């Protein structure tokens, strides 16, 4: 299981970062990731990254609504990553 690198509150979201965005050549918020994300926490978003030499997309970060709270945000973000990467 991947553990978050940082958990920060920004504007209306709590940003739970799992991987350094600088390691990716491309970062997207794919529509297909919305279903597993919303099944854990309504209104959350998943940012996926892809390295140039690799076709695999990995979760870079998860954004959860600020109302979730930082303590629960980390737990919920891990659940979302588990659903996507398993």
C-alpha positions as CSV (number, residue, x, y, z in Angstrom):
1,X,0.0,0.0,0.0
2,X,1.3,3.5,-0.9
3,X,1.5,6.0,1.9
4,X,1.0,9.7,1.4
5,X,4.0,12.0,1.2
6,X,2.1,15.1,2.2
7,X,-1.4,16.2,3.3
8,X,-2.2,19.9,2.8
9,X,-5.3,21.9,3.0
10,X,-5.7,24.2,0.0
11,X,-8.8,26.4,-0.7
12,X,-11.8,24.0,-0.7
13,X,-9.7,20.8,-1.0
14,X,-7.4,18.7,1.1
15,X,-4.6,17.6,-1.2
16,X,-3.2,14.2,-0.3
17,X,0.0,13.6,-2.4
18,X,1.3,10.1,-2.9
19,X,4.0,10.6,-5.5
20,X,6.2,13.6,-6.5
21,X,4.6,15.3,-9.5
22,X,8.0,16.1,-10.9
23,X,8.6,12.3,-11.6
24,X,5.8,12.4,-14.2
25,X,5.9,13.7,-17.7
26,X,2.1,14.0,-17.8
27,X,-0.6,14.4,-15.2
28,X,-4.3,14.1,-15.7
29,X,-7.6,13.9,-13.8
30,X,-9.2,11.1,-15.7
31,X,-13.0,10.8,-15.8
32,X,-12.9,7.0,-15.2
33,X,-11.3,7.6,-11.7
34,X,-14.3,9.6,-10.6
35,X,-16.4,6.5,-9.8
36,X,-14.0,4.8,-7.4
37,X,-13.2,8.2,-5.9
38,X,-16.8,9.2,-5.3
39,X,-17.7,5.8,-3.9
40,X,-15.3,6.5,-1.0
41,X,-15.7,10.3,-0.7
42,X,-18.2,12.4,-2.7
43,X,-16.7,15.2,-4.6
44,X,-13.1,13.9,-4.6
45,X,-10.7,13.9,-7.5
46,X,-7.8,11.8,-8.5
47,X,-4.7,13.0,-10.3
48,X,-2.9,10.4,-12.2
49,X,0.6,10.6,-13.6
50,X,2.6,8.8,-16.3
51,X,6.3,8.7,-16.9
52,X,7.5,9.1,-20.4
53,X,9.1,5.6,-20.7
54,X,6.2,3.9,-19.0
55,X,2.6,3.3,-20.2
56,X,1.3,2.7,-16.7
57,X,-0.6,5.5,-14.9
58,X,-0.1,5.9,-11.2
59,X,-2.0,8.0,-8.6
60,X,-0.1,11.2,-8.0
61,X,-2.5,12.7,-5.6
62,X,-6.1,12.7,-4.3
63,X,-8.1,15.8,-3.6
64,X,-10.9,15.5,-1.1
65,X,-13.4,18.1,0.0
66,X,-12.2,20.3,2.9
67,X,-15.2,19.2,5.0
68,X,-13.7,15.7,5.3
69,X,-11.0,17.0,7.6
70,X,-7.2,16.2,7.4
71,X,-7.3,13.2,9.7
72,X,-10.0,11.4,7.7
73,X,-8.7,12.6,4.3
74,X,-5.5,10.5,4.5
75,X,-7.5,7.4,5.3
76,X,-10.1,8.0,2.6
77,X,-7.3,8.8,0.0
78,X,-5.6,5.5,0.8
79,X,-9.0,3.7,0.2
80,X,-9.4,5.5,-3.1
81,X,-5.8,4.5,-4.2
82,X,-6.5,0.9,-3.2
83,X,-9.6,0.8,-5.4
84,X,-7.8,2.2,-8.4
85,X,-4.5,0.4,-8.1
86,X,-5.7,-3.1,-7.1
